[in-house]
Amino acid sequence: MNINSEIKARDVRLIDAEGNQLGVLPISTALSTAENAGLDLVEISPNANPPVCKIMDYGRFRYQQDKKQQEARKKQAALQVKEIKVRPKTDTHDLDIKLGHIEKFISKKNKVKVTVMFRGREITMTERGRWVLEQVAERAAEFATVEQYPKMEGRTMTMLLGPR
């Protein structure tokens, strides 16, 4: 945004501090009108023909814009991805405990990455690992949805769950 003497146009459409249109005026007249009011001349729409300028307190305007941006950032939810690790031989009771943790994370609007880790010769049990992840997805279906289906990455198999 150009302000005061930075405005290059010869004629501008002027809007006063109350929002009333004063018409198309030469830039020198617009600048003197703003100066008499003790405010700044701010170019609001530079691409219009002629450019639209408004008389306002530019410092206060910028302050209010910054405050609005801070409020918008404050209201944004920071999404986190939590991770739950299991093994192909994890028992059903242990899976129930892990499901409790998953439900707690999902209720706080976080995503959960469920990882099955294969150690040593367990790498031959990929079907068992996929079955474990399917069990987790099936039991968590009432409060979570599968966002990324199980896939193998090296010695781990991962699945991503998100809030329903």
Stockholm file with secondary structure:
# STOCKHOLM 1.0

chainA/1-164         MNINSEIKARDVRLIDAEGNQLGVLPISTALSTAENAGLDLVEISPNANPPVCKIMDYGRFRYQQDKKQQEARKKQAALQVKEIKVRPKTDTHDLDIKLGHIEKFISKKNKVKVTVMFRGREITMTERGRWVLEQVAERAAEFATVEQYPKMEGRTMTMLLGPR
#=GR chainA/1-164 SS CCBGGGCCCSEEEEECTTSCEEEEEEHHHHHHHHHHHTSEEEEEETTSSSCEEEEECHHHHHHHHHHHHHHHHHHSCCCCEEEEEECTTCCHHHHHHHHHHHHHHHHTTCEEEEEEECCGGGGGGHHHHHHHHHHHHHHTTTTEEEEEEEEEETTEEEEEEEEC
#=GC SS_cons         CCBGGGCCCSEEEEECTTSCEEEEEEHHHHHHHHHHHTSEEEEEETTSSSCEEEEECHHHHHHHHHHHHHHHHHHSCCCCEEEEEECTTCCHHHHHHHHHHHHHHHHTTCEEEEEEECCGGGGGGHHHHHHHHHHHHHHTTTTEEEEEEEEEETTEEEEEEEEC
//
